[in-house]
Amino acid sequence: MRLRVLRPELSRLVETGSIEERVYFTPSDQSAFTYALKLESGLSNVQLRYERAKITVILPAEIATRWADNNEVGIYAAVDLEKQGRLDIIVEKDFACFDLSDADDKDTFPNPQIGAPC
C-alpha cells in the first residue's frame, strides 16, 4: 500500500497527529472508503488498523517527525499479516513532476531529480 503526502498534509499530520481522506465509489454516502495516517508516540514499528471501510496507517511519531524535517523520501515498512502474508507499507512525500506542470505540482515537494543528468 502506497500513500503519497503533499507538503500541507505532512505539516498537518505533524501538527495534529492525524490526517484522513475519503473516496466515494458511488453517489451514496455509504460508498465511502477512508484512509488515514496517524502518529503515535512510543511505537517502534509502523502499524496498521483496519475497520469496516477504513484503513489507518499508524506511524511512530518520532520517526515521522524526523522524516518531515529532512530530505528522506519516505517511510517504508512491512506489516506481518500472519497466514495472509505481509503488506508492504510505503508513505512518501509527493514530489513535483518532471514536466513542471503547475496544476499537478501544487503543494508537492521539490523533486530532487530535476536537473539531474539521465
N, C-alpha and C positions, 0 to 999 in steps of 0.2 A: 504494500500500500504506500503510495507516494503522495505527500501533501506539499504544496509549494506555498510559501508565505510571502506576501508583499511587505514592504517596509512599514506601513502604518499598522498592519496586522501584527507584525512582530513587536512593535512598540507597545501596542495594546495588550498583547499577551504578557509581556514582561511587567507592565504597569498593573494589570488587573488580575493576572493569574489564569485567565482562560479566554478563548475566543471560540466562536462556533458559526457555522453556516448551514443553511438549509437548501436542499434541492427538491423541487417538486417534479413529479413524473406525470401528473395529470392535473386538471384544474381543481381537483378535490383537495381540501385541507388535509385529508387523511393520507395523501400520497407523498408526504414529506419524508425525506431521509436527512438526518442531521449528522454532521461530522464536526468534531471538536478537538481542540488542543487544550490541555490543562497542565499547569505547573504544580508540582508537589514537592515540598522540601523533604529531605531525608531519604529520598529514593536513590538507589544505586543503578537501577536499570529502567529503561522505558517499559511502561506497562500499557495494557490495552483493556478497555472496558466496553463490552457490547451489551446494549439493551435493545429492546424492540425499536427498530427504525432509528437507532442512534449508535454511533461508534465514537469513543473518546480515546485519543492517544494521550497518555499521561507521561510528561517529560520530567526528569529530575530537575528541579528549579535551578540548582547550582550550575548544571551543565547547560541548560537553555539560556540562562543569563549570560554566561561566558560566551556562548555561541552568538548571541545577539550583539555583543560588543566587539567582535573580531571579524576577520575575513574568512572564517571557515564557511564552507558551502552548506553543510547540513549536519544533521544528527542521524545516525544510522544504527539500527538495532534489529534483532530478530526475536520474536516472541514465540516461545515454545507452546504449541497447541496440543501437546501430548500425542494422542493417536491420530490427530488430524495433520501432524507435521509441524511446520513452523511458518510464521508470517513475517516477511521482511518489512520493516517499517522505515520509511525514508521521509524525513521532514527537511525540506531545503528552502533556502532563500530563492525567491523568484527573480531571476536576472533579466536584464534588458536583452531583447532580440538583436541579432547581428544586423538586421535590416534597418535598425534605428527608427522604426515606425513609432511616432509619438503616441498614438492612440493605444497601441498594445503595450507600450513600455511605461505607462503612467504608474507611479508608485513602486516600480521594480528597483532592485539593487543594480548598481552599475556592473556591467558584465566585465569580469577581469580578462576575458579573452579578446575583447575588441581591440584591434590594432596589433594583435599578436600575429607573427608570421604563421602561414599554414604549414 
